Structure formats: structure tokens, C-alpha cells
Amino acid sequence: MENTEKKTILSGIQPTNNLTLGNYIGAMKNFVNMQDKYQDYTKNYIIVDLHALTVPQVPSELRERTYSMLALYLAVGLDPEKSNIFVQSHITGHTELTWILNTLTGMGQLNRMTQYKDKSAKEGTFINVGLFAYPVLMAADILLYNANLIPIGDDQKQHLELSRDIAEKFNYTYSPTFNIPEAIIPKQGARIMDLQHPENKMSKSAESPKGTIILTEDLNITAKKIKSAVTDSDMEIRYDQSNPEKAGINNLLTIYSTLTDTEISEIEKKYVNSGYGDFKKDLSEIVVETLRPIKEKHDELLKDKKYLDQILKQGAANVQSSAYKLLSKVYKKVGLVAPAR
């Protein structure tokens, strides 16, 4: 493995639909925490717009969601002076490296990807090549910057493993080139569940909106969703991962714990003589007051597209030279003539 001058943290989110409380707790909150914790690292946070094209998009809506994603990155606390924030399609190298990595990736590896299997199993679904091969683009997103640490939710572990496999195969086939990336998964909150169907992950694409809290929605609606969240019949505010019937309260306790940085055991003690109604009322206030400043700043930032464009331009300028450098190295190793830059 070749040494790099500075280690890199990298992650990205698609600008599809609306981001949820699960995205905030499982990913974005962690982004901000790492911004100061890993001061000696380069931090790259990408809006992965090319991934969004694996499903049909209304072009004007995709562009608006890309700006909204940037506004949310800034609203939750990412600082463009400390982190590089940029759009995937603005950087030369992601798609070029993907093509080369495609030649090292087996069809069987992509067939085993859980998200592809789930989507392709739906009757009548049009499966495009991009949907099948996008995990290789994800690998290219990581390897183009020789990233060391990747903050992800636990549902993305399979994709990161593929990235590691591809990096190892390239290093073995040619010569040591890529770092082997490591995952950073939150100890709590890596998977926030649907408020109405706690056996399922809270999702941007859920069929029913009642179980999904959208970061930019009306806060009165947010409070109602928390208060009407599914629990169970024993009315005991207790975390029990071994009991499927406690999935609802387990999820609410996890949300409470991660947003207040309080141990679940302390929350259980606080509500030992309380019912679900009191608990959910308090939790609704915690969620609303957490999201209020984020929503307000997001809405304000969206009014200034010129400023947002400046952020994206600077972010792209900060990383393009390192992407060119890595891509030129890969070109030479596989036998291509690297272009003069």
C-alpha cells in the first residue's frame, strides 16, 4: 500500500426524495462530530447525484434536491472551511475510475448485492445497467480519494466490503495503489426504524409518510408522527432487543438517546413510572427542537443559490487535483497513456 500524505474521511448521500431523521442520526450527525474529532484528516462529503440517475428523475426536481442536500449539509453543521463539500458529477474521475473498476468486478459479486436483489425482485420493475453496477461507482467514489475511513449506516456494509474487495484485487493485479477503507458505524442509531412499521428501516422512499420524519417537513407534522408511533401493549418503557414486540419502543428509545446523548438505561429510569403518552410527548419536543434550527437554516440557505454555487465550486476545486493525481496513477498502472494536465 502506498503512503498518503494525509488520511481522508469520505461519505456521501444521494439527493433523492427527502432526507429523514434516520439519515440525520445515522449519517449526518456523525459527519459533524467527525469534522472536529479528526482534525488532521481531509474530510470529503459528496452529494452523489450520479447515483440518483439509477431511477427515473424529473431533471428540475433533481437539481433542486441537489441544492437542498447542500443546504442540509450546511444546516446540520458541516463547515466548508473544515470539510470539502461537493457534487459527484462536478469532479472528473468518478466515472472514468468506475469503468476501470468494472473490469475487475465479477457479475456474481454484483448479483449478490442486497439492494439490487430487493429492487429487481419487484414485479414490473425496469432494471437498468446503472442500478446493477452502481456499487462499482460507489467504490470509485471512495477509491478516487484513497479514503481511509467511511462513516456509514449498517445497511451499507455490503457495499463497503465490495469496495474493499475491488481495491485489494487492483492492488494484487497491478501493484499497491489503494488504501483499504474502513467503516465507521455509530454504536447507536446506525439504523433508525419506521415509526409505524418498526421492522423496516425509516426510508426516504417509504410508501406511507406516517412512519418517516422528513428533516424539512412542517414541525407540527413531525410532532404528530412521534406521538402516534407504534409501541406495544405492555406500556413498559424498556429496551429489549430480544423481543420483537418491543421494536417500536426500542426505536423511540434509540432516537431519544442519540439526540440527547443520554444512555438508554438513564432514560428507562426517568420514565419508570410513566406511560407511553408522556414519553412520546417529551420525545416529540426533543425531535422538534433538534430539527427546528436545521429546517430554518436550510430554508434560508435555499434562497441564496449564488452562495450555494460558490460552496460547490470551492469544494470541487479543493479535491479535483487529488482526483486527477490518483486517476493518472491508475491509468499508468493499467497501461493507458495518462493525459497531460
LOMI-288792 format. One line per field, with one value per residue (C-alpha): residue in three letters; residue number from 1; x, y, z. Coordinates in Angstrom, 2 decimals. Layout:
<recs>
lumlo c(ALA/...) $
koltor c(NUM/...) $
px c(X/...) $
py c(Y/...) $
pz c(Z/...) $
</recs>
This chain:
<recs>
lumlo c(MET/GLU/ASN/THR/GLU/LYS/LYS/THR/ILE/LEU/SER/GLY/ILE/GLN/PRO/THR/ASN/ASN/LEU/THR/LEU/GLY/ASN/TYR/ILE/GLY/ALA/MET/LYS/ASN/PHE/VAL/ASN/MET/GLN/ASP/LYS/TYR/GLN/ASP/TYR/THR/LYS/ASN/TYR/ILE/ILE/VAL/ASP/LEU/HIS/ALA/LEU/THR/VAL/PRO/GLN/VAL/PRO/SER/GLU/LEU/ARG/GLU/ARG/THR/TYR/SER/MET/LEU/ALA/LEU/TYR/LEU/ALA/VAL/GLY/LEU/ASP/PRO/GLU/LYS/SER/ASN/ILE/PHE/VAL/GLN/SER/HIS/ILE/THR/GLY/HIS/THR/GLU/LEU/THR/TRP/ILE/LEU/ASN/THR/LEU/THR/GLY/MET/GLY/GLN/LEU/ASN/ARG/MET/THR/GLN/TYR/LYS/ASP/LYS/SER/ALA/LYS/GLU/GLY/THR/PHE/ILE/ASN/VAL/GLY/LEU/PHE/ALA/TYR/PRO/VAL/LEU/MET/ALA/ALA/ASP/ILE/LEU/LEU/TYR/ASN/ALA/ASN/LEU/ILE/PRO/ILE/GLY/ASP/ASP/GLN/LYS/GLN/HIS/LEU/GLU/LEU/SER/ARG/ASP/ILE/ALA/GLU/LYS/PHE/ASN/TYR/THR/TYR/SER/PRO/THR/PHE/ASN/ILE/PRO/GLU/ALA/ILE/ILE/PRO/LYS/GLN/GLY/ALA/ARG/ILE/MET/ASP/LEU/GLN/HIS/PRO/GLU/ASN/LYS/MET/SER/LYS/SER/ALA/GLU/SER/PRO/LYS/GLY/THR/ILE/ILE/LEU/THR/GLU/ASP/LEU/ASN/ILE/THR/ALA/LYS/LYS/ILE/LYS/SER/ALA/VAL/THR/ASP/SER/ASP/MET/GLU/ILE/ARG/TYR/ASP/GLN/SER/ASN/PRO/GLU/LYS/ALA/GLY/ILE/ASN/ASN/LEU/LEU/THR/ILE/TYR/SER/THR/LEU/THR/ASP/THR/GLU/ILE/SER/GLU/ILE/GLU/LYS/LYS/TYR/VAL/ASN/SER/GLY/TYR/GLY/ASP/PHE/LYS/LYS/ASP/LEU/SER/GLU/ILE/VAL/VAL/GLU/THR/LEU/ARG/PRO/ILE/LYS/GLU/LYS/HIS/ASP/GLU/LEU/LEU/LYS/ASP/LYS/LYS/TYR/LEU/ASP/GLN/ILE/LEU/LYS/GLN/GLY/ALA/ALA/ASN/VAL/GLN/SER/SER/ALA/TYR/LYS/LEU/LEU/SER/LYS/VAL/TYR/LYS/LYS/VAL/GLY/LEU/VAL/ALA/PRO/ALA/ARG) $
koltor c(1/2/3/4/5/6/7/8/9/10/11/12/13/14/15/16/17/18/19/20/21/22/23/24/25/26/27/28/29/30/31/32/33/34/35/36/37/38/39/40/41/42/43/44/45/46/47/48/49/50/51/52/53/54/55/56/57/58/59/60/61/62/63/64/65/66/67/68/69/70/71/72/73/74/75/76/77/78/79/80/81/82/83/84/85/86/87/88/89/90/91/92/93/94/95/96/97/98/99/100/101/102/103/104/105/106/107/108/109/110/111/112/113/114/115/116/117/118/119/120/121/122/123/124/125/126/127/128/129/130/131/132/133/134/135/136/137/138/139/140/141/142/143/144/145/146/147/148/149/150/151/152/153/154/155/156/157/158/159/160/161/162/163/164/165/166/167/168/169/170/171/172/173/174/175/176/177/178/179/180/181/182/183/184/185/186/187/188/189/190/191/192/193/194/195/196/197/198/199/200/201/202/203/204/205/206/207/208/209/210/211/212/213/214/215/216/217/218/219/220/221/222/223/224/225/226/227/228/229/230/231/232/233/234/235/236/237/238/239/240/241/242/243/244/245/246/247/248/249/250/251/252/253/254/255/256/257/258/259/260/261/262/263/264/265/266/267/268/269/270/271/272/273/274/275/276/277/278/279/280/281/282/283/284/285/286/287/288/289/290/291/292/293/294/295/296/297/298/299/300/301/302/303/304/305/306/307/308/309/310/311/312/313/314/315/316/317/318/319/320/321/322/323/324/325/326/327/328/329/330/331/332/333/334/335/336/337/338/339/340/341) $
px c(0.00/1.29/1.51/-0.62/0.36/-2.90/-5.61/-9.11/-12.66/-15.32/-19.05/-21.94/-25.72/-27.98/-30.19/-33.28/-36.66/-36.30/-33.78/-35.13/-34.41/-32.72/-30.32/-29.54/-28.94/-27.24/-25.02/-25.15/-24.85/-21.79/-20.33/-20.39/-18.93/-16.00/-15.36/-13.68/-12.67/-10.49/-8.85/-5.75/-7.80/-9.11/-12.92/-14.82/-18.62/-20.18/-23.65/-23.74/-26.05/-24.92/-26.27/-29.69/-29.91/-30.40/-34.10/-36.21/-35.81/-37.55/-34.48/-35.67/-36.54/-33.18/-31.37/-33.48/-32.89/-29.16/-29.25/-31.47/-28.95/-26.15/-28.27/-28.88/-25.19/-24.52/-27.57/-26.60/-23.16/-20.74/-18.28/-16.85/-13.71/-13.15/-14.67/-14.79/-18.43/-19.00/-21.18/-20.04/-20.72/-18.59/-15.40/-13.58/-12.60/-15.59/-16.99/-13.56/-12.37/-15.69/-15.09/-11.68/-13.02/-15.88/-13.28/-12.14/-15.63/-17.47/-21.11/-21.64/-20.41/-22.99/-25.75/-25.30/-25.88/-28.94/-30.39/-30.17/-31.85/-34.63/-35.39/-35.10/-37.50/-40.37/-42.69/-42.73/-39.64/-37.36/-33.81/-31.21/-27.50/-26.79/-28.86/-26.95/-23.49/-23.81/-21.92/-18.84/-19.44/-19.68/-16.31/-14.88/-16.24/-14.22/-11.06/-10.67/-9.71/-7.90/-10.22/-9.30/-12.46/-16.05/-18.91/-21.91/-25.09/-25.00/-27.12/-24.14/-21.63/-22.06/-21.20/-18.12/-16.99/-17.23/-15.11/-12.50/-12.54/-12.09/-9.23/-7.48/-7.88/-6.46/-3.52/-2.82/-3.30/-1.12/0.69/-0.24/-2.28/-5.42/-5.92/-8.30/-11.14/-12.54/-16.12/-17.17/-20.61/-22.32/-22.66/-26.25/-28.58/-26.95/-30.43/-33.48/-36.70/-40.07/-42.38/-45.38/-43.55/-40.54/-39.46/-38.45/-35.81/-37.02/-36.72/-36.87/-38.86/-41.34/-44.82/-46.51/-45.25/-46.67/-43.65/-40.99/-39.83/-38.56/-35.94/-37.60/-41.27/-43.67/-42.66/-46.28/-46.47/-43.22/-44.64/-47.82/-45.79/-43.83/-46.95/-48.68/-45.66/-46.32/-45.32/-46.73/-49.37/-47.38/-46.79/-43.31/-40.65/-37.91/-35.35/-35.40/-33.76/-34.62/-38.37/-39.84/-42.90/-40.65/-39.31/-41.34/-40.26/-36.70/-36.65/-38.05/-35.56/-32.74/-33.92/-34.20/-30.74/-28.91/-30.49/-29.84/-26.57/-28.19/-27.69/-30.82/-30.60/-30.90/-33.94/-35.57/-35.05/-36.50/-39.72/-40.07/-43.36/-44.58/-46.65/-46.00/-48.04/-45.75/-42.65/-43.73/-44.79/-41.32/-39.63/-41.70/-40.42/-36.83/-37.11/-38.86/-36.31/-33.45/-34.84/-36.11/-32.74/-31.80/-35.02/-34.82/-31.22/-31.94/-34.86/-32.78/-29.81/-32.02/-32.91/-29.27/-28.32/-25.36/-23.80/-24.51/-22.86/-19.78/-19.59/-19.80/-17.24/-14.75/-15.34/-14.72/-11.59/-10.25/-10.43/-10.04/-6.23/-6.01/-8.58/-6.51/-3.37/-4.93/-6.61/-3.34/-1.61/-4.32/-4.15/-0.42/-0.73/-3.35/-1.42/-3.27/-1.42/-2.26/-3.36/-1.29/-2.97) $
py c(0.00/3.43/6.03/9.13/12.50/12.93/10.45/11.01/10.58/10.34/9.82/10.81/10.88/10.77/13.80/11.61/12.37/13.97/13.16/11.59/11.66/8.31/9.95/12.64/10.27/7.50/9.67/13.47/13.90/11.68/13.77/16.85/15.02/13.81/17.27/18.32/14.92/14.12/17.49/16.02/14.27/15.57/15.41/14.90/14.92/14.27/14.81/11.69/12.91/10.32/7.55/9.20/8.51/4.78/5.55/7.91/11.56/14.82/16.93/20.16/18.32/16.55/19.89/21.41/18.43/18.72/22.30/21.18/18.48/21.04/23.36/20.50/19.62/23.22/23.46/20.44/21.94/20.98/23.83/24.35/25.74/22.40/19.92/19.65/19.62/18.95/17.32/14.00/14.92/18.08/16.04/14.43/10.95/9.23/7.75/7.13/5.14/3.28/1.93/0.58/-0.95/-2.55/-4.68/-6.08/-6.76/-10.04/-10.30/-12.64/-10.01/-7.51/-10.12/-10.65/-7.00/-6.92/-3.65/-4.84/-8.14/-6.37/-3.89/-6.39/-8.76/-6.28/-7.30/-4.98/-3.03/-1.83/-2.72/-0.59/-1.34/1.59/0.05/-3.20/-1.62/1.40/-0.33/-0.06/3.67/3.78/2.02/4.58/7.42/6.03/4.93/8.06/9.91/6.94/7.32/5.64/5.98/5.77/6.76/4.64/3.10/-0.65/-1.19/-0.02/-2.53/-4.84/-2.06/-1.08/-4.71/-4.72/-1.56/-3.27/-6.38/-4.30/-2.30/-5.48/-7.03/-3.94/-3.84/-7.54/-7.39/-4.33/-3.02/-1.41/1.66/1.96/2.17/-0.47/1.65/1.04/1.65/3.95/2.84/4.62/2.47/3.65/4.93/3.22/2.08/4.13/2.29/3.31/4.73/2.72/-0.40/-0.71/-3.93/-1.77/0.92/4.53/5.26/8.23/6.04/4.51/4.00/5.67/9.00/8.39/6.44/8.69/12.00/14.31/16.83/19.71/18.96/21.04/20.56/20.14/17.11/15.81/16.02/14.17/11.36/10.81/10.88/8.31/6.00/2.29/0.84/-2.26/-3.35/-3.77/0.01/-0.55/1.88/-0.71/-1.56/-5.25/-6.16/-9.84/-9.17/-8.34/-6.79/-4.11/-2.99/0.21/1.41/0.22/2.54/5.51/4.97/4.91/8.20/9.78/8.50/9.66/13.11/13.84/11.89/10.05/6.38/4.30/2.96/6.52/7.17/3.96/5.11/8.55/7.07/4.05/5.37/6.98/5.78/5.87/9.06/11.12/9.57/10.27/13.81/14.55/12.82/14.81/18.03/16.78/15.89/19.15/21.32/19.37/19.84/23.42/25.20/22.78/23.42/27.19/27.40/25.05/27.20/30.36/28.93/27.73/31.35/32.09/29.79/32.03/31.30/27.59/27.56/29.19/26.45/23.75/25.47/25.76/22.20/20.84/22.96/21.60/17.95/17.89/17.92/14.92/13.08/13.78/12.56/9.26/8.71/9.34/6.80/4.22/4.92/4.26/1.05/-0.46/0.55/3.68/6.83/9.35/12.70/15.80/18.03) $
pz c(0.00/-0.87/1.84/1.56/2.94/4.78/5.69/4.35/5.65/2.96/2.74/0.52/0.28/-2.76/-3.47/-3.82/-2.24/1.19/3.88/7.05/10.75/10.14/7.68/10.24/13.16/11.19/9.00/9.07/12.85/12.66/9.82/12.03/15.04/12.94/11.50/14.75/16.10/13.07/12.60/10.95/8.25/4.96/5.11/1.85/1.86/-1.52/-2.95/-5.12/-7.87/-10.45/-8.21/-8.33/-12.06/-11.44/-11.06/-13.25/-12.29/-13.15/-14.08/-12.47/-9.24/-9.12/-9.46/-6.68/-4.40/-5.00/-3.73/-0.84/0.07/0.14/2.28/4.72/4.87/5.91/8.17/10.28/10.88/8.12/7.65/4.13/5.79/7.55/5.08/1.30/0.19/-3.49/-6.12/-7.56/-11.19/-10.88/-10.49/-13.39/-12.32/-10.73/-13.94/-15.50/-12.49/-12.41/-15.91/-14.95/-11.73/-13.70/-15.47/-12.11/-10.74/-11.28/-12.29/-9.36/-6.91/-8.15/-8.30/-4.56/-3.65/-1.38/-2.66/-6.27/-5.38/-3.49/-6.27/-9.12/-7.33/-7.61/-10.42/-13.40/-12.31/-15.11/-14.12/-15.86/-16.04/-13.74/-10.94/-11.32/-11.47/-9.18/-6.31/-8.53/-8.87/-5.08/-4.89/-7.30/-5.14/-2.23/-4.02/-6.16/-2.98/-1.40/1.57/4.85/6.94/5.65/8.00/7.02/8.36/8.87/5.72/3.62/4.99/2.00/-0.45/1.52/1.55/-2.24/-2.36/-0.19/-2.40/-5.56/-4.01/-2.93/-6.36/-8.08/-5.66/-6.28/-10.07/-10.64/-7.57/-4.23/-5.11/-3.00/0.74/2.06/3.51/6.99/8.08/10.90/12.10/15.02/18.12/18.38/15.72/12.75/11.71/12.69/12.01/10.57/13.25/12.01/10.85/13.18/11.50/8.50/8.23/8.11/4.41/2.06/-0.34/2.13/0.67/3.65/5.04/8.52/9.74/8.23/9.65/6.91/8.05/6.21/6.90/8.97/12.61/13.73/11.45/12.95/16.48/15.44/13.87/17.08/19.25/17.00/16.72/17.20/20.58/22.31/24.77/27.99/28.41/29.87/28.69/28.44/25.77/24.84/21.56/22.01/21.99/18.54/20.21/21.74/18.34/18.42/21.86/21.17/18.16/20.11/22.93/20.39/18.88/22.33/23.34/20.21/20.10/23.80/24.22/27.14/27.95/27.36/30.91/32.24/30.07/31.34/34.93/34.19/32.82/35.10/36.49/33.27/30.35/26.63/26.24/28.48/26.96/23.37/24.24/25.61/22.68/20.19/21.79/21.64/17.96/17.05/18.86/17.28/13.79/14.15/13.67/10.88/8.98/9.47/8.24/5.32/4.19/4.49/2.56/-0.29/-1.04/-1.97/-4.85/-5.71/-2.32/-2.64/-6.08/-4.57/-1.94/-4.61/-6.82/-3.97/-2.82/-6.31/-6.70/-3.40/-4.47/-8.26/-8.27/-5.93/-8.08/-11.21/-9.46/-8.39/-11.77/-13.65/-11.43/-12.17/-15.92/-15.99/-13.98/-16.27/-19.41/-20.52/-21.51/-18.82/-20.25/-19.59/-17.00) $
</recs>
